[in-house]
Amino acid sequence: MLKLIKELSAIPGISGRENQVRDFIIEQIKDYAEYKVDPLGNLIVFRKGRKPANHKVMIDAHMDEVGFIITDITSEGFLHFAKVGGINTAVLAGRRVKVGSKGINGVFGIKPIHLVDKEDETNLPAADELYIDIGASNKEEAFKYVQPGDSAWFSSETVEFGNGFIKSKALDDRAGCAILIKMIQNEPEYDMWFSFSVQEEIGLRGAAASAFTIAPEYAIAVETTTAADIPGVKDDKRVCILGSGGTVSFMDRSTLYGKELFDRALELAKGKNIPCQVKMLVAGGNNAGAIHKSRGGVKTLSVSIPCRYLHSPACVIKYEDAESSLALVSALAEDFAK
């Protein structure tokens, strides 16, 4: 699964431009399951198990990552852009990006410190004060490589460091996609449905469509979630901690999870000795917010891999948490189907 996480994270795929990610996933699962691509671009997969399921279960992970879309090109050849998904402007200045269908190199440009007024030195720039520099000498040259509507994404290599830590762009939610791929490749006990969904980062859009199509009784959203186990954050605000296992939520900003499933997740984790922790802050949201409201309602839970520096070019997870999350999601899916 480590190899899968690395390969998936390297692929570009901002919201609405997930086709390369989807093509890679299809190559990994085509010999194991039936699949189709819906009009929005969701990859919907049916994996036959050793037994028919008593209850239809859907496992979801989103393929898209946060990024940028080119809005205009200046006469000097610099690119204006809009954010796609929630990105803190503070992580942009000076960062490398890839742009357009050819994936050309660029950097986020900003006024140098030598030209900033003294009173403005400590102020963060607004997003519209930044631009992308691709090394073009004018608008005409830039147009040879980039058009308005093209995507841009963080250029960030995957690095292993410390004791099992992984740094990369797009771990949200390519790590979740890797978990689903492994579940499909390992024959499940019961028939199972999977959704690799699009456009989560801009409003949980793809999962709403795939849940309507699959019409599950139970669903599990497999995600990454903010870990704030870093200096300067009080213990009660750390949300979750790297190295303590998959994270189960009782509530976030898009879903109030049913206590029955929440309690069952903790019970299963304890009974099977699977490292697991509770998300200790009501924050963020994920595709569960769209899935649980689909059709007549779906019993939904989320299991998330703790991730530092979410929505940045340097997301950080610990691999053992991905393994724990795989074990917990697999156990829950089997339990719900049974």
N, C-alpha and C positions, 0 to 999 in steps of 0.2 A: 504493500500500500504506500510505502514511502516513495517508491519510484513513481507511482501514479500521481501522488500529491505534487511532486516536483514537475512532472510533465504537464499536468493540468494547469498549474499556476503560471507556467511560462507562456501559455497560449493567450493571445489577446481576445477579449470578448466583453466589451462594455455592454450595458443594457441596450437591447435592440439590435446588437451586432454579435450574437452568440454563435454564429454558424460554424466557426472553426472549432470551438469547444464541443459543440454537438457532434460534428464529424468525428472528432477524436473518440468521444464516448461510444458512438455507434461501432467503431472499430473494435472497441474493448468488449462489447456485449452482444454483438450480432450472432455469434455462434452459440449463445446460451439462452436467448429469449426472443420473443416476438416484440416488435416495436413499430411505432408510427410517429410521424411529425405532424403536429396540428397546424392550422393556419397561422397561429401566433409564433410558432417556432418551438413550442414545448416538445420534448422527446418523451413520449409515453410508452412504458415498457411493461409487458406482462411476462413474469417468470414463473413457469410451472414448477410446483414443488413436489415433494414425495407424496403429499396428501392434498385433497381439496380443502380449501379453507372454509370454516364454518362462518366466518365474518370477513368481509372484504376489507383489506388493509392497504393503504397507500403510503409509501415512503417518498418524501420530497426533498430535493436539494436544488438550489438555484445555480444556473450556469453563469450568470452575468456578474461582472465586476464594476466597481465605480470607475469613472474615467471622464472623458471630455469629448465635446463635439465642436468642430470648427464652425464658427459663425460668419467670419469675414477675414479678408486679407488686406492689409494696409498697402499703400503705394510703395512703401519701403520693403515689402515682402514679409512683414511680421504677421502672425496669426492671432486673431481674436478667438475666444472660445467661451463655451458655457460648460458648467459642471454637469455631469450626469451621475446623480446620486449625491449623498452627503459627504462632502470633502471639506476639511478645515483648510482655509487658505494658507494657514501657517506652514503646512507641509509642502507647499508648492515651490516657493522661490528657490531657484538654482537647481531644481530637480531635472533629471533627464526624462524625456518622453519619446515614444514612437508615434508616428503620425501617418495616417492614410493607408491606402491599400498596399502600398509598397513598404510600409513600416520604416519610413525614413527617420533619421535621428533629429531630435530637437531638444531645446532646453527652455524652461520657464525663465523669462527675462524679467528683471526688476531694476529700478533706478539704483545705481551704486551708492553705497553709504557716503561717499565723498560729496555727492550732490544732494543729499537729504538735509533739510533744515534741522537744526539742533533740536527743536521742540518736537520734531516728528520721528526722531531716531528710534524711539521705543514703541511707536505705533505700528501695528500690522497693516500692510497694504490691503486695500480692497481688491477683490478678485478682478474687477474690471481695470485695475491699474497694471495687471500682469499681462503678458503676451507670450506666445511661443515663437522662438527664434529657430528657424530651420536652416539658416545660413544662406537664404536667398538674397539676391542683390536688389530685387524689385518685385512688384506684384506679378508681372508677366512670368518671371522665372519661377516664383512660388506656385503659380497656377499649373505649371508642368507636372507638379508632384502632388498637390493638395487642392481639394475643392471644398467649398462650404458644404457641410453635412458629413464630411469625413470624420472618423473617430480618432481619438488620441488616447494613449494609455501609458501608465507608468512603465519606464524601462528599469527593471530591477531584477537582478539575478537572484536565483535561489541559493541560499547559503545555510549549511549546517554549522552550528556552533554550540559551545558549552556542552552540557550533558543532555543531548537529545533535543536541542532547540532547532527550529527551522525558521528562517527569515525569507519572505518572498512577497511580491504583490499578490493580490487576488486569492489569498488563502480563504477569504470570505467570497464564495463558498466552495472553492474547488476542493478543499479538504472534505467537505460534505459530499461532493460528487464522487470522490474517491471511495468513500464509505459505501455509497450505493452501488458502485461498480463491483466492489468486492462481495457485497451481498448477492448480486446477480450471478457472479462467477461461481460462488459457493452455493450449490443447490440448497434452497431453503426447505424446511420441513413442510411448509404449506404454500399453496399458490399465493403469489404476491404481486402487487402493482407498484410501479415506480414512476415518478415524475421528475425529470430534469427540466426545471422550469426557467422561463425567461423573465426579464424585466422586474425582478424582485426589488432592486435598488431604487426604482422610481415609482414604487407604489404597489408591490405584490401582485402585479397584473397577470403574469403567466400562470401562477398557481391557481388563481380564481377560475381560469378556463380549464386547466387540467383536472382540477377537483370536480368540476361540473361534469366533465367527460367520464371520468373514472367512477364517480358516485360511490365513494367508499363509506363504510360504516365507522372506521377508525383511520386516523392518519398520524404520522410522525414527521414533523419538520426537522430535518437534520441541518444544523447551522454551525456557524462560529458566533461567539458572543464576546462582548467587550470584557477583557480582564484588566483591572486597574491595580494589580498587585505591584505597584511601582512606588518609588520614593515620593513623599509628599501627599499621599492619599491615606486617609484614616482607614482603619480596619473595616468599619461598617460601610465604607464606600467602595471597597475593592471589587465588588460585584462577584468575581470568582477568581480562582488562583490557578496558574499554570502548574501542572504536575499533580493536581488533586482529582483528575478524572473528568468525564463528561459532565455537563451542567444541565440540570433540569429546572425549568422555570415554573413558578406558581402564578406569575402575572408579568406581563410587559405592557408596552403602550398600544399593542394591537390585539392582545388576547388575555382573557382571564381564564386560565386553564382549569378544567374540572378536577376537583380534589381527588376523585376516585382514581383517575389515571396518574395524577401526580404521586399519590401515596403508593400506587402499584409499582411505579418506576423505582422508588426508593426501596420498596420491599424486595423487588427482583434483584436490584443491585446488591443489597445486603445478602440475600440468600445465595447468590452466585459469586460473591466476593469480587464484584466488579467495582473498581474505584468510581465514585460518583459524588457530586456536590450539588448544592442548591444555589441557584442564582439569587444573590442577597440584595438585589436592588430592583425596583420597578423601573426599567429603562429599555430603550430600543424596541424592536419588534421584528417579526419575520413572517414567512409565508403562512404560518399558522393563522395569522390574522385574517387572511382571505379564505383559507381552507375550511375553518370551522363554521363559517357562515354559508357555505355552498349548499345549494339545493335545500333540503329540509334540515340541515345541520349535520356536522360531523364531529365525533368525539376525537379531539386532537391534543397532541402533546408535542413539545419540542425538546430535543436533546442537542446541546451545542458544545463545540470544542472551544475552550477558553482561548482568546486571542488578544495579545497586546497590540496597541497601535493600529487598531482597525481602520479601514478605509484610508490607508496610506501606502506608500511604496515599500514599507518595511513592516508588514504584518509579521507577528511572531507567535508561533504555537509550539507546544511540546509534543513530540510524536507519541509518547505514551498516552496522552489524552485522546488522540485520534484512535488509537487501538482500543482504549476503554469505551469510547463512544460507539465504535463499531460493535463491540460485544454487547453493550446495553441496548442499542437500537435493534440488533438481531434478536435479543431475548424478548424485548417488548413486542416486536412484530409477530414473533411466533406465539406469544401469549395472547395478543389481541385476536389473531387469526383463529386460535384454538377456542 
